[in-house]
């Protein structure tokens, strides 16, 4: 239903020709819709006049008056400013809904109802629309409460397993929002497939709390089977030993021994073959039971050489290993991120690099810069008027 194709490289992408109406703010919704843009969709980002998306002001750092936060999740979109508190704004919104394939929002249920954005109201305007709502909590006692990533990391179990000992830690990025973005994207794609078969749209409700809980996977299964609360182990794995970061002579080295034969080879490289035959360490279950003693012994050995020396030896023995990278290390290594970076030219920021959707079908990603507030309002509304007159 897209009526205003952006002048970029989206032709022949999986979502080419589809229009996404993005009413979301902050991270989860905008990240999902940016990935939809990378997959070829035309994305209209709708914001409040004057203030816009809160993340426009979430800094420092800023570049050319734009926050890095906003730049990170709004590439490839057309920007509209509409006042939904006014009747004309709501009429325009309904017209946009009628000409869209996907609608994404993160309003609380009472706000969505007040704005005429409940699924029932939206589907009456456009029965084919895919309606993606990103909320904090499922229907129930918390259903009308706002969700914030750090709060959900605490409520949703991630802080029960992240950190050291009795000290919980928040994951350094808003990881629950990122998980919700993936859920929103995959739910949208699944619903579009159903629409191809049935001609009907549907609601795709996504909640941060459920995304957080479902991400616990094997740790959740451990608890559900045993009833035992997990232990926070920093970089270590709860069920495999040794599988954690060790201090080498010049920094931290991640070592991931996933099998008993790998452990035997590790001991040979460390010149400690006795550890492989020690009854306390001869299989993974024994190593988990005697984790602390083994980790102390291995830490002493790893501290004797540099990371690159260990990496050379361990990789030759097919033992997964690598440095604990800084972001400079990460983005300076084309073998890790060379396919992810897209060069963007912004009218006030200038030229900069951004991170694209990692899905192969999203390549090459759109290089259209994030919109300035309301930048394309007249352009998009003129397209609607032309479509109506035609």
VEXDRENDREN-918057 format. One line per 2 residues: number of its first residue (from 0); for each residue x, y, z of C-alpha. Coordinates in steps of 0.05 Angstrom, whole numbers. Layout:
BEGIN
NUM> X:Y:Z  ...
end
This chain:
BEGIN
0> 0:0:0  60:46:0
2> 45:109:-39  110:146:-29
4> 171:105:-45  236:130:-14
6> 293:142:-63  338:86:-37
8> 357:14:-50  293:-21:-24
10> 266:-48:-89  260:-124:-91
12> 267:-130:-16  219:-177:22
14> 176:-119:48  181:-76:-15
16> 114:-42:-30  88:-47:41
18> 75:13:86  89:12:161
20> 57:66:204  103:74:264
22> 70:107:324  120:78:373
24> 173:114:414  237:99:453
26> 270:34:430  232:-31:419
28> 181:-7:368  228:41:331
30> 282:-13:326  232:-63:298
32> 206:-13:247  277:8:227
34> 291:-66:212  227:-66:171
36> 256:-8:132  320:-47:120
38> 275:-104:94  245:-56:43
40> 183:-27:76  164:46:72
42> 161:68:145  124:131:167
44> 146:154:236  90:193:268
46> 109:240:326  78:295:368
48> 90:365:341  140:404:382
50> 167:349:425  169:285:384
52> 200:220:406  231:227:476
54> 297:196:452  311:258:410
56> 332:289:476  365:228:508
58> 438:249:510  494:266:509
60> 523:248:462  491:291:408
62> 514:302:337  486:359:295
64> 431:368:346  409:295:343
66> 420:245:399  459:182:385
68> 401:144:416  351:170:365
70> 399:160:307  409:88:328
72> 337:65:316  304:112:266
74> 344:106:202  304:97:138
76> 238:129:159  195:187:135
78> 178:235:191  108:262:203
80> 84:308:259  10:302:275
82> -29:327:336  -73:268:354
84> -108:310:407  -141:348:351
86> -198:321:308  -161:336:243
88> -100:298:268  -142:237:284
90> -177:241:216  -110:242:181
92> -87:184:224  -147:143:204
94> -132:157:131  -60:135:141
96> -85:72:174  -130:58:115
98> -69:62:69  -21:22:112
100> -3:-51:118  27:-51:188
102> 14:-7:249  63:-7:307
104> 51:30:373  71:26:446
106> 14:65:478  -15:40:543
108> -84:7:532  -125:65:561
110> -87:115:518  -95:73:455
112> -170:68:468  -176:143:480
114> -140:157:414  -183:107:376
116> -124:60:368  -150:-3:399
118> -146:-63:353  -221:-64:344
120> -222:9:323  -162:2:276
122> -188:-62:244  -254:-28:229
124> -215:24:189  -171:-28:155
126> -188:-102:165  -123:-122:131
128> -76:-84:177  -24:-120:219
130> -32:-87:288  32:-92:330
132> 26:-67:401  88:-65:446
134> 71:-63:520  104:-76:586
136> 59:-130:612  6:-180:588
138> -68:-169:605  -79:-177:679
140> -60:-141:743  -2:-103:710
142> -33:-94:641  -41:-18:644
144> 27:-4:676  84:24:634
146> 144:-21:621  215:3:626
148> 274:-40:606  311:-38:672
150> 248:-51:711  231:-111:667
152> 302:-138:673  289:-139:748
154> 218:-166:745  229:-212:686
156> 285:-255:715  346:-229:679
158> 375:-197:742  365:-263:778
160> 420:-292:734  462:-231:714
162> 517:-204:759  561:-235:812
164> 537:-273:874  487:-231:912
166> 499:-170:868  451:-166:809
168> 471:-127:747  432:-97:690
170> 453:-118:620  491:-58:592
172> 441:-46:536  365:-46:539
174> 365:-119:521  292:-132:536
176> 273:-76:488  317:-109:435
178> 284:-177:449  216:-144:441
180> 238:-113:376  256:-182:349
182> 188:-208:373  152:-150:339
184> 190:-162:274  180:-237:273
186> 107:-230:293  96:-180:238
188> 127:-226:186  85:-285:210
190> 21:-244:208  37:-219:138
192> 45:-292:116  -23:-308:146
194> -53:-248:110  -26:-274:44
196> -67:-338:57  -130:-308:86
198> -132:-235:65  -142:-215:138
200> -100:-176:186  -91:-191:260
202> -65:-165:326  7:-180:345
204> 13:-163:420  85:-162:446
206> 103:-152:519  170:-137:550
208> 156:-181:611  141:-243:569
210> 201:-230:523  246:-226:584
212> 219:-290:616  222:-329:551
214> 295:-308:541  315:-348:604
216> 309:-412:562  353:-467:595
218> 359:-428:661  283:-424:665
220> 278:-499:649  328:-514:703
222> 286:-478:755  220:-507:729
224> 249:-577:737  286:-570:803
226> 255:-509:838  326:-486:853
228> 342:-412:844  401:-398:798
230> 468:-370:821  495:-307:789
232> 562:-327:759  587:-266:720
234> 616:-291:654  611:-365:674
236> 560:-415:647  513:-448:697
238> 518:-518:666  587:-521:632
240> 657:-515:661  705:-484:641
242> 662:-435:602  679:-364:623
244> 728:-307:618  798:-317:648
246> 851:-263:661  909:-270:613
248> 972:-229:621  943:-171:581
250> 868:-175:590  808:-220:593
252> 803:-281:549  737:-318:538
254> 745:-394:537  685:-438:519
256> 700:-512:531  638:-549:510
258> 659:-622:513  704:-670:551
260> 752:-680:491  760:-604:487
262> 778:-603:561  831:-656:550
264> 862:-614:494  858:-552:537
266> 897:-586:593  950:-608:543
268> 959:-537:518  964:-512:590
270> 1017:-566:603  971:-593:657
272> 950:-661:631  941:-682:703
274> 878:-640:707  844:-682:653
276> 855:-746:692  837:-717:760
278> 774:-751:785  747:-683:804
280> 750:-657:733  746:-717:686
282> 676:-701:660  632:-640:657
284> 588:-659:715  649:-667:759
286> 677:-601:735  612:-566:751
288> 612:-597:821  685:-574:832
290> 679:-509:793  713:-462:842
292> 776:-503:851  785:-516:777
294> 774:-443:758  827:-422:809
296> 877:-471:778  861:-450:707
298> 864:-376:724  936:-385:748
300> 956:-418:684  922:-368:637
302> 955:-309:672  1024:-333:647
304> 1014:-313:573  981:-260:531
306> 913:-267:500  940:-273:429
308> 988:-328:450  931:-367:481
310> 884:-353:422  935:-380:373
312> 944:-444:412  872:-456:431
314> 844:-443:362  894:-491:333
316> 865:-544:380  794:-525:360
318> 776:-496:428  729:-436:422
320> 764:-374:449  771:-300:438
322> 785:-234:472  734:-196:512
324> 730:-138:462  721:-65:473
326> 673:-31:423  735:-4:388
328> 758:-76:379  689:-98:356
330> 676:-44:304  749:-44:282
332> 745:-117:262  711:-124:193
334> 708:-199:205  657:-187:260
336> 618:-125:238  639:-109:167
338> 571:-129:138  531:-93:192
340> 556:-22:183  519:26:137
342> 543:95:119  490:149:129
344> 493:222:107  449:266:151
346> 435:340:134  459:365:203
348> 500:307:230  541:296:167
350> 568:227:148  568:173:201
352> 562:97:208  503:61:237
354> 487:-12:252  439:-47:205
356> 391:-105:213  433:-169:213
358> 384:-209:170  415:-227:102
360> 351:-207:65  359:-137:94
362> 423:-125:55  440:-75:31
364> 407:-35:87  373:31:75
366> 419:90:82  363:142:88
368> 379:184:150  332:188:209
370> 280:242:196  279:310:229
372> 215:322:268  158:328:218
374> 207:331:159  162:294:109
376> 92:314:134  73:356:74
378> 103:305:26  64:246:54
380> -1:284:62  4:309:-9
382> 11:236:-31  -52:219:8
384> -90:277:-24  -67:256:-93
386> -89:185:-79  -157:209:-55
388> -167:255:-115  -145:199:-162
end
